[in-house]
Amino acid sequence: PPSADLAAAVAQRAADFRAANGLAAAAAVPTEMLFASGSGLDPHVSPDAARLQVARVAAARGLDEAAVAALVGQSVEGPQLGLLGQPRVNVLLLNLALDG
């Protein structure tokens, strides 16, 4: 990181994410959970980031973890046109499915 402030913010975000999702102190945290976008409104997260949050989301919504995990799996979109970018989960569409 180019600054001590950014390094401290990233470390705090990692600790917060681990604590919120019941992860071990040494658990890897997907990078999109550590850095803020310019808008703060990114509609997608990686499948790994979504899977790490299944237990917390299930508990918050009063749903079965297996059901939430299945919806996450069904919500994974492949690269655009089959080759541009990485697999991703559209958070808006996943939240709508969870509401249903």
C-alpha positions as CSV (number, residue, x, y, z in Angstrom):
1,P,0.0,0.0,0.0
2,P,1.2,3.5,-0.8
3,S,0.4,4.8,2.7
4,A,0.3,3.8,6.3
5,D,-3.3,5.0,6.5
6,L,-4.4,2.7,3.6
7,A,-2.5,-0.2,5.1
8,A,-4.3,0.3,8.4
9,A,-7.7,0.7,6.7
10,V,-7.2,-2.6,4.8
11,A,-6.1,-4.4,7.9
12,Q,-9.1,-3.1,9.8
13,R,-11.5,-4.1,7.0
14,A,-10.0,-7.6,6.9
15,A,-10.4,-8.0,10.7
16,D,-14.0,-6.7,10.5
17,F,-14.9,-9.0,7.7
18,R,-13.4,-12.0,9.5
19,A,-15.2,-11.1,12.7
20,A,-18.6,-10.5,11.0
21,N,-18.4,-13.8,9.2
22,G,-16.9,-16.0,11.9
23,L,-13.7,-16.6,10.1
24,A,-10.4,-17.6,11.7
25,A,-7.9,-14.7,12.3
26,A,-5.6,-16.1,9.5
27,A,-8.4,-16.7,7.0
28,A,-7.9,-15.2,3.5
29,V,-10.3,-12.3,2.7
30,P,-11.2,-11.7,-0.9
31,T,-9.7,-8.4,-2.1
32,E,-13.1,-6.9,-3.0
33,M,-14.0,-7.0,0.6
34,L,-10.9,-4.9,1.5
35,F,-11.0,-2.0,-0.9
36,A,-13.8,0.5,-1.6
37,S,-14.8,1.3,-5.1
38,G,-15.1,4.8,-6.3
39,S,-18.9,4.6,-6.1
40,G,-19.2,2.1,-3.3
41,L,-22.0,0.5,-5.2
42,D,-20.4,-2.5,-6.9
43,P,-23.2,-4.9,-8.0
44,H,-20.9,-8.0,-8.0
45,V,-18.7,-9.9,-5.7
46,S,-16.6,-13.0,-6.4
47,P,-18.2,-16.4,-5.7
48,D,-15.6,-16.9,-2.9
49,A,-16.7,-13.6,-1.2
50,A,-20.3,-14.6,-1.5
51,R,-19.7,-18.1,-0.1
52,L,-17.8,-16.7,2.9
53,Q,-20.9,-14.7,3.9
54,V,-23.4,-17.6,3.6
55,A,-23.6,-18.4,7.3
56,R,-24.0,-14.7,8.3
57,V,-26.7,-14.0,5.7
58,A,-28.6,-17.2,6.5
59,A,-28.6,-16.2,10.2
60,A,-29.6,-12.6,9.5
61,R,-32.5,-13.7,7.3
62,G,-33.6,-16.7,9.3
63,L,-32.9,-19.1,6.4
64,D,-31.2,-22.5,6.2
65,E,-27.5,-22.2,5.3
66,A,-27.8,-24.9,2.7
67,A,-30.6,-23.0,1.0
68,V,-28.6,-19.8,0.9
69,A,-25.5,-21.6,-0.4
70,A,-27.6,-23.1,-3.1
71,L,-28.9,-19.7,-4.2
72,V,-25.3,-18.4,-4.2
73,G,-24.3,-21.3,-6.4
74,Q,-27.2,-20.6,-8.8
75,S,-26.3,-16.9,-8.9
76,V,-22.8,-17.3,-10.2
77,E,-22.4,-15.7,-13.6
78,G,-19.6,-16.7,-15.9
79,P,-17.2,-14.3,-17.7
80,Q,-18.9,-11.9,-20.2
81,L,-19.1,-13.5,-23.6
82,G,-17.6,-16.6,-22.1
83,L,-14.1,-15.1,-21.9
84,L,-14.1,-11.5,-20.5
85,G,-13.5,-11.2,-16.7
86,Q,-13.9,-13.6,-13.9
87,P,-17.0,-15.5,-12.6
88,R,-19.0,-13.2,-10.3
89,V,-22.2,-13.1,-8.3
90,N,-24.7,-10.3,-9.0
91,V,-25.6,-9.2,-5.4
92,L,-28.8,-7.5,-6.4
93,L,-30.2,-10.6,-8.1
94,L,-29.0,-12.8,-5.3
95,N,-30.8,-10.5,-2.7
96,L,-34.0,-10.7,-4.8
97,A,-33.8,-14.5,-4.9
98,L,-33.2,-14.5,-1.1
99,D,-36.3,-12.3,-0.7
100,G,-38.4,-14.8,-2.7
